[in-house]
Amino acid sequence: MRKIHVTGLAAAIVLLVPLAASAQDESRAVAGGGINVQGWQGKIDAREAASGQTLANAKLIEHGEALHVTTGPAVAYWHPSNTASGDYTVKATFREPKFMALNDHPHPYGVFIGGNDMGTDQQSYLYCAAYGNGNFIVRGFGPEPFQVNGRRGEANAAVHKASGPGVEVTQEIALSVRGDKVECSINGQVVGSYNKADVIGAGKLKSTDGVYGIRFGHNTEAFVTGLTVTRH
């Protein structure tokens, strides 16, 4: 068997590159973190908690009429009185003031529906989230994560793209339940339509009825306005 010897600068690169990549993507603690909006609750992802992160390492505050979120660990926020059932649409507008300001690659934010057992280890919900690079992802927790449109989502022309890091980008994101379909719309266009039966069941949602709220990936900042539900 041929042996390959790595020495000098090459060895340093082999050792340092994986460490640097890992360090860049670790969830950071946000100064002054916690929930400072009356009545709102939150829970970080289980894998974040397992790595030592806490809800206090992300921040939810009010900024005028907006909810201002800065993460920290990936997190879901909700007000327990915000519930929806039957056929409905939940939507909100997300303004990322500086694309990728807290990370070295795009991270998502969006709305969730069908929240049940929220705040417990058994919580389940479905979310649609946008990235400022033109991608979107639909994913659920039941309570373990399950993919709907792939592990890393997909691109769609309806999703707004920031012109570069540090530049503002805004997305209007909606999740709708209509008959036997669940649809994600971004900036007024349906980007994904899924059978409701495919997101409900063992290891998935208990129901599309439940709490709705907002969902953020780690190391991300945005202002949220117009979080509303419309019954059909």
FENBELQUI-V840763 format. One record per backbone hydrogen bond with DSSP energy under -1.0 kcal/mol. CO is the residue of the C=O (numbers start at 1). NH is the residue of the N-H. If there is no record, write none. Layout:
CO_NH, CO_NH
This chain:
8_12, 9_13, 10_14, 11_15, 12_16, 13_17, 16_20, 17_21, 18_22, 19_23, 20_24, 23_26, 30_33, 34_60, 37_40, 41_78, 43_76, 45_49, 46_50, 48_53, 49_52, 54_57, 55_58, 57_30, 58_34, 59_70, 60_36, 61_68, 63_66, 66_63, 67_224, 68_61, 69_222, 70_59, 72_219, 74_45, 75_216, 76_43, 77_214, 78_41, 79_82, 81_83, 82_212, 84_210, 87_232, 88_177, 89_230, 90_175, 91_228, 92_173, 93_225, 94_171, 95_223, 96_169, 98_101, 99_166, 108_217, 109_130, 110_215, 111_128, 112_213, 113_126, 115_211, 116_124, 117_120, 120_123, 124_116, 125_141, 126_113, 127_139, 128_111, 129_137, 130_109, 131_134, 132_162, 134_156, 135_131, 136_154, 137_129, 138_148, 138_149, 139_127, 140_146, 141_125, 144_142, 146_140, 154_136, 156_159, 164_167, 167_99, 169_96, 171_94, 172_187, 173_92, 174_185, 175_90, 176_183, 177_88, 178_181, 180_196, 181_178, 182_194, 183_176, 184_191, 184_192, 185_174, 186_189, 189_186, 192_184, 194_182, 195_198, 196_199, 199_205, 201_204, 205_201, 210_84, 211_115, 213_112, 214_77, 215_110, 216_75, 220_71, 222_69, 223_95, 224_67, 225_93, 228_91, 230_89
